[in-house]
């Protein structure tokens, strides 16, 4: 797809963003499984779960932004932001359904910031890859 013609809210732009979101969520899920296995294998204390959760979020968001940036060909900042915000929204809703509680504002802000920031970086890197 020609990146110069892809607009964020066009059908092509939404398809690009959706592919990035799916790549990011899949990456996060796989990393979460990997980190859970690592915690079991090394008998790490439960406090490490939070560290690994934020790491999986960051790397998954980066992957989602990267895929969006590569597919878009330009406007990595915009596509990365959209992918990161959507990744956060899906993860937040899944957490609400699974946990049935609303996390604190500080945890939500941190998770949203990580998702959007790393997806933006991934989008920029994806557009500028050589």
RORO-769774 format. One record per atom (N, C-alpha, C): residue number from 1; residue in one letter; atom name; x, y, z. Coordinates in nm, 3 decimals. Layout:
N
- k, r, a, east, north, up
- NUM, a, CA, X, Y, Z
...
END
This chain:
130
- k, r, a, east, north, up
- 1, x, N, 0.084, -0.118, 0.000
- 1, x, CA, 0.000, 0.000, 0.000
- 1, x, C, 0.088, 0.123, 0.000
- 2, x, N, 0.049, 0.220, -0.077
- 2, x, CA, 0.124, 0.345, -0.082
- 2, x, C, 0.096, 0.424, 0.045
- 3, x, N, 0.200, 0.446, 0.124
- 3, x, CA, 0.184, 0.515, 0.251
- 3, x, C, 0.138, 0.658, 0.238
- 4, x, N, 0.163, 0.722, 0.125
- 4, x, CA, 0.124, 0.862, 0.109
- 4, x, C, -0.026, 0.878, 0.094
- 5, x, N, -0.097, 0.773, 0.052
- 5, x, CA, -0.240, 0.784, 0.033
- 5, x, C, -0.319, 0.727, 0.151
- 6, x, N, -0.254, 0.657, 0.241
- 6, x, CA, -0.323, 0.597, 0.356
- 6, x, C, -0.355, 0.705, 0.458
- 7, x, N, -0.482, 0.723, 0.485
- 7, x, CA, -0.527, 0.816, 0.587
- 7, x, C, -0.571, 0.736, 0.707
- 8, x, N, -0.555, 0.793, 0.822
- 8, x, CA, -0.581, 0.721, 0.946
- 8, x, C, -0.725, 0.673, 0.956
- 9, x, N, -0.821, 0.755, 0.920
- 9, x, CA, -0.962, 0.718, 0.937
- 9, x, C, -1.029, 0.672, 0.808
- 10, x, N, -0.951, 0.634, 0.709
- 10, x, CA, -1.006, 0.574, 0.589
- 10, x, C, -1.018, 0.423, 0.613
- 11, x, N, -1.081, 0.354, 0.522
- 11, x, CA, -1.093, 0.209, 0.535
- 11, x, C, -0.955, 0.144, 0.536
- 12, x, N, -0.866, 0.191, 0.449
- 12, x, CA, -0.730, 0.136, 0.444
- 12, x, C, -0.654, 0.167, 0.572
- 13, x, N, -0.672, 0.288, 0.624
- 13, x, CA, -0.605, 0.326, 0.748
- 13, x, C, -0.653, 0.245, 0.867
- 14, x, N, -0.782, 0.221, 0.874
- 14, x, CA, -0.836, 0.140, 0.984
- 14, x, C, -0.790, -0.004, 0.973
- 15, x, N, -0.776, -0.053, 0.850
- 15, x, CA, -0.727, -0.190, 0.830
- 15, x, C, -0.581, -0.201, 0.875
- 16, x, N, -0.503, -0.101, 0.843
- 16, x, CA, -0.362, -0.097, 0.886
- 16, x, C, -0.354, -0.095, 1.038
- 17, x, N, -0.434, -0.010, 1.100
- 17, x, CA, -0.433, 0.000, 1.245
- 17, x, C, -0.478, -0.130, 1.309
- 18, x, N, -0.581, -0.192, 1.254
- 18, x, CA, -0.631, -0.318, 1.308
- 18, x, C, -0.524, -0.427, 1.300
- 19, x, N, -0.452, -0.434, 1.190
- 19, x, CA, -0.344, -0.532, 1.178
- 19, x, C, -0.235, -0.507, 1.281
- 20, x, N, -0.204, -0.381, 1.305
- 20, x, CA, -0.106, -0.347, 1.407
- 20, x, C, -0.154, -0.385, 1.547
- 21, x, N, -0.280, -0.359, 1.574
- 21, x, CA, -0.337, -0.394, 1.705
- 21, x, C, -0.334, -0.545, 1.726
- 22, x, N, -0.373, -0.620, 1.624
- 22, x, CA, -0.370, -0.766, 1.636
- 22, x, C, -0.228, -0.817, 1.658
- 23, x, N, -0.132, -0.760, 1.585
- 23, x, CA, 0.008, -0.801, 1.604
- 23, x, C, 0.056, -0.767, 1.745
- 24, x, N, 0.018, -0.650, 1.793
- 24, x, CA, 0.058, -0.610, 1.928
- 24, x, C, -0.003, -0.696, 2.036
- 25, x, N, -0.132, -0.727, 2.023
- 25, x, CA, -0.198, -0.810, 2.124
- 25, x, C, -0.146, -0.953, 2.121
- 26, x, N, -0.118, -1.005, 2.002
- 26, x, CA, -0.062, -1.139, 1.992
- 26, x, C, 0.078, -1.144, 2.054
- 27, x, N, 0.158, -1.043, 2.026
- 27, x, CA, 0.292, -1.036, 2.085
- 27, x, C, 0.284, -1.027, 2.237
- 28, x, N, 0.195, -0.945, 2.287
- 28, x, CA, 0.179, -0.932, 2.433
- 28, x, C, 0.134, -1.064, 2.496
- 29, x, N, 0.041, -1.132, 2.431
- 29, x, CA, -0.007, -1.260, 2.484
- 29, x, C, 0.104, -1.364, 2.487
- 30, x, N, 0.181, -1.373, 2.379
- 30, x, CA, 0.290, -1.470, 2.375
- 30, x, C, 0.398, -1.438, 2.478
- 31, x, N, 0.429, -1.311, 2.493
- 31, x, CA, 0.529, -1.272, 2.594
- 31, x, C, 0.477, -1.298, 2.736
- 32, x, N, 0.350, -1.277, 2.757
- 32, x, CA, 0.293, -1.306, 2.889
- 32, x, C, 0.306, -1.455, 2.922
- 33, x, N, 0.278, -1.541, 2.824
- 33, x, CA, 0.296, -1.685, 2.845
- 33, x, C, 0.442, -1.719, 2.872
- 34, x, N, 0.531, -1.658, 2.795
- 34, x, CA, 0.674, -1.682, 2.815
- 34, x, C, 0.719, -1.638, 2.954
- 35, x, N, 0.676, -1.519, 2.994
- 35, x, CA, 0.715, -1.467, 3.126
- 35, x, C, 0.655, -1.549, 3.239
- 36, x, N, 0.532, -1.599, 3.220
- 36, x, CA, 0.471, -1.683, 3.324
- 36, x, C, 0.549, -1.813, 3.339
- 37, x, N, 0.589, -1.871, 3.227
- 37, x, CA, 0.671, -1.992, 3.232
- 37, x, C, 0.806, -1.966, 3.297
- 38, x, N, 0.864, -1.852, 3.267
- 38, x, CA, 0.991, -1.814, 3.327
- 38, x, C, 0.977, -1.798, 3.479
- 39, x, N, 0.868, -1.738, 3.521
- 39, x, CA, 0.845, -1.721, 3.665
- 39, x, C, 0.831, -1.856, 3.735
- 40, x, N, 0.761, -1.949, 3.671
- 40, x, CA, 0.745, -2.082, 3.729
- 40, x, C, 0.878, -2.157, 3.732
- 41, x, N, 0.951, -2.149, 3.622
- 41, x, CA, 1.075, -2.223, 3.611
- 41, x, C, 1.179, -2.174, 3.711
- 42, x, N, 1.187, -2.042, 3.728
- 42, x, CA, 1.286, -1.984, 3.819
- 42, x, C, 1.232, -1.962, 3.960
- 43, x, N, 1.107, -1.995, 3.984
- 43, x, CA, 1.041, -1.975, 4.114
- 43, x, C, 1.055, -1.830, 4.162
- 44, x, N, 1.023, -1.738, 4.072
- 44, x, CA, 1.033, -1.596, 4.107
- 44, x, C, 0.914, -1.555, 4.192
- 45, x, N, 0.933, -1.459, 4.281
- 45, x, CA, 0.821, -1.412, 4.364
- 45, x, C, 0.716, -1.340, 4.280
- 46, x, N, 0.597, -1.328, 4.336
- 46, x, CA, 0.482, -1.271, 4.264
- 46, x, C, 0.504, -1.125, 4.224
- 47, x, N, 0.592, -1.054, 4.293
- 47, x, CA, 0.617, -0.914, 4.260
- 47, x, C, 0.670, -0.899, 4.117
- 48, x, N, 0.733, -1.002, 4.065
- 48, x, CA, 0.785, -0.997, 3.928
- 48, x, C, 0.674, -0.998, 3.824
- 49, x, N, 0.556, -1.042, 3.860
- 49, x, CA, 0.445, -1.046, 3.765
- 49, x, C, 0.413, -0.907, 3.711
- 50, x, N, 0.417, -0.806, 3.796
- 50, x, CA, 0.390, -0.669, 3.752
- 50, x, C, 0.498, -0.621, 3.656
- 51, x, N, 0.622, -0.650, 3.687
- 51, x, CA, 0.733, -0.609, 3.600
- 51, x, C, 0.719, -0.674, 3.463
- 52, x, N, 0.691, -0.804, 3.462
- 52, x, CA, 0.676, -0.875, 3.336
- 52, x, C, 0.552, -0.830, 3.260
- 53, x, N, 0.446, -0.795, 3.331
- 53, x, CA, 0.324, -0.747, 3.264
- 53, x, C, 0.350, -0.615, 3.191
- 54, x, N, 0.421, -0.524, 3.257
- 54, x, CA, 0.454, -0.397, 3.190
- 54, x, C, 0.551, -0.419, 3.075
- 55, x, N, 0.644, -0.513, 3.090
- 55, x, CA, 0.737, -0.543, 2.980
- 55, x, C, 0.662, -0.602, 2.860
- 56, x, N, 0.569, -0.693, 2.885
- 56, x, CA, 0.490, -0.751, 2.776
- 56, x, C, 0.404, -0.645, 2.709
- 57, x, N, 0.350, -0.553, 2.788
- 57, x, CA, 0.271, -0.444, 2.733
- 57, x, C, 0.358, -0.356, 2.643
- 58, x, N, 0.475, -0.319, 2.692
- 58, x, CA, 0.564, -0.231, 2.615
- 58, x, C, 0.609, -0.296, 2.485
- 59, x, N, 0.653, -0.421, 2.492
- 59, x, CA, 0.702, -0.488, 2.372
- 59, x, C, 0.589, -0.518, 2.274
- 60, x, N, 0.472, -0.552, 2.326
- 60, x, CA, 0.357, -0.575, 2.239
- 60, x, C, 0.313, -0.447, 2.170
- 61, x, N, 0.311, -0.337, 2.243
- 61, x, CA, 0.274, -0.208, 2.184
- 61, x, C, 0.376, -0.167, 2.078
- 62, x, N, 0.504, -0.188, 2.107
- 62, x, CA, 0.607, -0.157, 2.008
- 62, x, C, 0.584, -0.238, 1.880
- 63, x, N, 0.556, -0.367, 1.896
- 63, x, CA, 0.532, -0.453, 1.780
- 63, x, C, 0.410, -0.405, 1.702
- 64, x, N, 0.305, -0.367, 1.772
- 64, x, CA, 0.185, -0.318, 1.705
- 64, x, C, 0.210, -0.190, 1.629
- 65, x, N, 0.281, -0.097, 1.691
- 65, x, CA, 0.316, 0.027, 1.623
- 65, x, C, 0.408, 0.003, 1.505
- 66, x, N, 0.502, -0.089, 1.522
- 66, x, CA, 0.595, -0.120, 1.414
- 66, x, C, 0.522, -0.175, 1.292
- 67, x, N, 0.432, -0.271, 1.316
- 67, x, CA, 0.355, -0.329, 1.205
- 67, x, C, 0.271, -0.222, 1.138
- 68, x, N, 0.207, -0.137, 1.216
- 68, x, CA, 0.127, -0.028, 1.158
- 68, x, C, 0.214, 0.066, 1.076
- 69, x, N, 0.330, 0.100, 1.127
- 69, x, CA, 0.421, 0.189, 1.055
- 69, x, C, 0.472, 0.129, 0.926
- 70, x, N, 0.508, 0.002, 0.930
- 70, x, CA, 0.557, -0.065, 0.810
- 70, x, C, 0.446, -0.070, 0.704
- 71, x, N, 0.326, -0.107, 0.744
- 71, x, CA, 0.216, -0.118, 0.649
- 71, x, C, 0.173, 0.018, 0.595
- 72, x, N, 0.179, 0.121, 0.678
- 72, x, CA, 0.137, 0.254, 0.634
- 72, x, C, 0.240, 0.316, 0.541
- 73, x, N, 0.366, 0.296, 0.568
- 73, x, CA, 0.472, 0.353, 0.485
- 73, x, C, 0.505, 0.496, 0.518
- 74, x, N, 0.418, 0.566, 0.586
- 74, x, CA, 0.441, 0.702, 0.632
- 74, x, C, 0.345, 0.728, 0.748
- 75, x, N, 0.359, 0.842, 0.811
- 75, x, CA, 0.273, 0.879, 0.923
- 75, x, C, 0.281, 0.778, 1.038
- 76, x, N, 0.402, 0.736, 1.069
- 76, x, CA, 0.423, 0.639, 1.177
- 76, x, C, 0.377, 0.690, 1.311
- 77, x, N, 0.390, 0.820, 1.333
- 77, x, CA, 0.346, 0.879, 1.460
- 77, x, C, 0.195, 0.863, 1.477
- 78, x, N, 0.120, 0.894, 1.374
- 78, x, CA, -0.026, 0.884, 1.383
- 78, x, C, -0.073, 0.740, 1.393
- 79, x, N, -0.019, 0.653, 1.308
- 79, x, CA, -0.061, 0.514, 1.311
- 79, x, C, -0.015, 0.444, 1.438
- 80, x, N, 0.103, 0.480, 1.488
- 80, x, CA, 0.150, 0.424, 1.615
- 80, x, C, 0.063, 0.468, 1.731
- 81, x, N, 0.024, 0.595, 1.732
- 81, x, CA, -0.064, 0.645, 1.837
- 81, x, C, -0.198, 0.574, 1.835
- 82, x, N, -0.255, 0.557, 1.717
- 82, x, CA, -0.384, 0.489, 1.705
- 82, x, C, -0.373, 0.344, 1.749
- 83, x, N, -0.267, 0.277, 1.709
- 83, x, CA, -0.248, 0.136, 1.747
- 83, x, C, -0.228, 0.125, 1.898
- 84, x, N, -0.147, 0.212, 1.956
- 84, x, CA, -0.123, 0.207, 2.100
- 84, x, C, -0.248, 0.234, 2.181
- 85, x, N, -0.327, 0.332, 2.139
- 85, x, CA, -0.451, 0.362, 2.210
- 85, x, C, -0.549, 0.246, 2.199
- 86, x, N, -0.558, 0.184, 2.083
- 86, x, CA, -0.648, 0.070, 2.066
- 86, x, C, -0.600, -0.051, 2.145
- 87, x, N, -0.470, -0.073, 2.149
- 87, x, CA, -0.415, -0.184, 2.229
- 87, x, C, -0.449, -0.163, 2.376
- 88, x, N, -0.431, -0.040, 2.425
- 88, x, CA, -0.466, -0.012, 2.564
- 88, x, C, -0.615, -0.034, 2.588
- 89, x, N, -0.699, 0.013, 2.497
- 89, x, CA, -0.844, 0.000, 2.515
- 89, x, C, -0.886, -0.147, 2.521
- 90, x, N, -0.833, -0.230, 2.433
- 90, x, CA, -0.867, -0.372, 2.433
- 90, x, C, -0.817, -0.438, 2.561
- 91, x, N, -0.694, -0.408, 2.601
- 91, x, CA, -0.639, -0.467, 2.723
- 91, x, C, -0.717, -0.421, 2.846
- 92, x, N, -0.755, -0.294, 2.848
- 92, x, CA, -0.832, -0.241, 2.961
- 92, x, C, -0.969, -0.309, 2.970
- 93, x, N, -1.037, -0.321, 2.858
- 93, x, CA, -1.168, -0.387, 2.859
- 93, x, C, -1.156, -0.535, 2.896
- 94, x, N, -1.053, -0.602, 2.847
- 94, x, CA, -1.033, -0.742, 2.884
- 94, x, C, -1.004, -0.755, 3.033
- 95, x, N, -0.929, -0.661, 3.087
- 95, x, CA, -0.902, -0.662, 3.231
- 95, x, C, -1.027, -0.638, 3.313
- 96, x, N, -1.114, -0.549, 3.265
- 96, x, CA, -1.240, -0.525, 3.335
- 96, x, C, -1.327, -0.649, 3.335
- 97, x, N, -1.334, -0.716, 3.221
- 97, x, CA, -1.416, -0.836, 3.211
- 97, x, C, -1.359, -0.948, 3.297
- 98, x, N, -1.228, -0.967, 3.294
- 98, x, CA, -1.165, -1.075, 3.369
- 98, x, C, -1.158, -1.045, 3.518
- 99, x, N, -1.125, -0.922, 3.553
- 99, x, CA, -1.105, -0.889, 3.693
- 99, x, C, -1.227, -0.832, 3.762
- 100, x, N, -1.320, -0.780, 3.685
- 100, x, CA, -1.443, -0.722, 3.737
- 100, x, C, -1.421, -0.606, 3.834
- 101, x, N, -1.302, -0.548, 3.830
- 101, x, CA, -1.274, -0.430, 3.912
- 101, x, C, -1.203, -0.326, 3.826
- 102, x, N, -1.216, -0.203, 3.865
- 102, x, CA, -1.150, -0.096, 3.794
- 102, x, C, -1.017, -0.068, 3.863
- 103, x, N, -0.906, -0.073, 3.787
- 103, x, CA, -0.777, -0.043, 3.849
- 103, x, C, -0.768, 0.105, 3.885
- 104, x, N, -0.672, 0.138, 3.968
- 104, x, CA, -0.651, 0.276, 4.009
- 104, x, C, -0.610, 0.363, 3.891
- 105, x, N, -0.633, 0.492, 3.907
- 105, x, CA, -0.600, 0.586, 3.800
- 105, x, C, -0.451, 0.586, 3.769
- 106, x, N, -0.367, 0.567, 3.869
- 106, x, CA, -0.222, 0.566, 3.846
- 106, x, C, -0.180, 0.447, 3.760
- 107, x, N, -0.239, 0.331, 3.784
- 107, x, CA, -0.205, 0.213, 3.704
- 107, x, C, -0.259, 0.225, 3.561
- 108, x, N, -0.379, 0.282, 3.550
- 108, x, CA, -0.436, 0.302, 3.416
- 108, x, C, -0.352, 0.401, 3.336
- 109, x, N, -0.311, 0.509, 3.400
- 109, x, CA, -0.231, 0.610, 3.331
- 109, x, C, -0.095, 0.553, 3.289
- 110, x, N, -0.035, 0.475, 3.377
- 110, x, CA, 0.094, 0.414, 3.345
- 110, x, C, 0.081, 0.317, 3.228
- 111, x, N, -0.021, 0.234, 3.233
- 111, x, CA, -0.041, 0.137, 3.126
- 111, x, C, -0.074, 0.206, 2.993
- 112, x, N, -0.157, 0.309, 2.997
- 112, x, CA, -0.190, 0.383, 2.875
- 112, x, C, -0.066, 0.453, 2.820
- 113, x, N, 0.011, 0.513, 2.909
- 113, x, CA, 0.134, 0.581, 2.865
- 113, x, C, 0.233, 0.486, 2.803
- 114, x, N, 0.250, 0.370, 2.864
- 114, x, CA, 0.342, 0.270, 2.809
- 114, x, C, 0.292, 0.224, 2.673
- 115, x, N, 0.164, 0.193, 2.663
- 115, x, CA, 0.109, 0.143, 2.536
- 115, x, C, 0.125, 0.244, 2.424
- 116, x, N, 0.087, 0.367, 2.450
- 116, x, CA, 0.093, 0.468, 2.343
- 116, x, C, 0.237, 0.507, 2.312
- 117, x, N, 0.319, 0.527, 2.413
- 117, x, CA, 0.457, 0.570, 2.389
- 117, x, C, 0.536, 0.465, 2.310
- 118, x, N, 0.525, 0.340, 2.349
- 118, x, CA, 0.602, 0.237, 2.280
- 118, x, C, 0.546, 0.209, 2.141
- 119, x, N, 0.414, 0.222, 2.123
- 119, x, CA, 0.356, 0.205, 1.989
- 119, x, C, 0.399, 0.319, 1.898
- 120, x, N, 0.407, 0.440, 1.951
- 120, x, CA, 0.454, 0.554, 1.871
- 120, x, C, 0.599, 0.531, 1.827
- 121, x, N, 0.681, 0.488, 1.921
- 121, x, CA, 0.821, 0.458, 1.886
- 121, x, C, 0.827, 0.349, 1.781
- 122, x, N, 0.745, 0.244, 1.799
- 122, x, CA, 0.741, 0.136, 1.699
- 122, x, C, 0.694, 0.185, 1.564
- 123, x, N, 0.595, 0.274, 1.561
- 123, x, CA, 0.547, 0.328, 1.434
- 123, x, C, 0.653, 0.409, 1.364
- 124, x, N, 0.726, 0.489, 1.439
- 124, x, CA, 0.833, 0.570, 1.379
- 124, x, C, 0.946, 0.481, 1.328
- 125, x, N, 0.982, 0.380, 1.407
- 125, x, CA, 1.088, 0.288, 1.363
- 125, x, C, 1.041, 0.209, 1.241
- 126, x, N, 0.913, 0.168, 1.239
- 126, x, CA, 0.860, 0.094, 1.126
- 126, x, C, 0.861, 0.172, 0.997
- 127, x, N, 0.830, 0.299, 1.004
- 127, x, CA, 0.831, 0.384, 0.884
- 127, x, C, 0.974, 0.409, 0.838
- 128, x, N, 1.066, 0.423, 0.930
- 128, x, CA, 1.204, 0.459, 0.895
- 128, x, C, 1.298, 0.341, 0.884
- 129, x, N, 1.246, 0.220, 0.884
- 129, x, CA, 1.334, 0.103, 0.873
- 129, x, C, 1.399, 0.100, 0.736
- 130, x, N, 1.515, 0.040, 0.730
- 130, x, CA, 1.587, 0.030, 0.601
- 130, x, C, 1.634, -0.111, 0.582
END
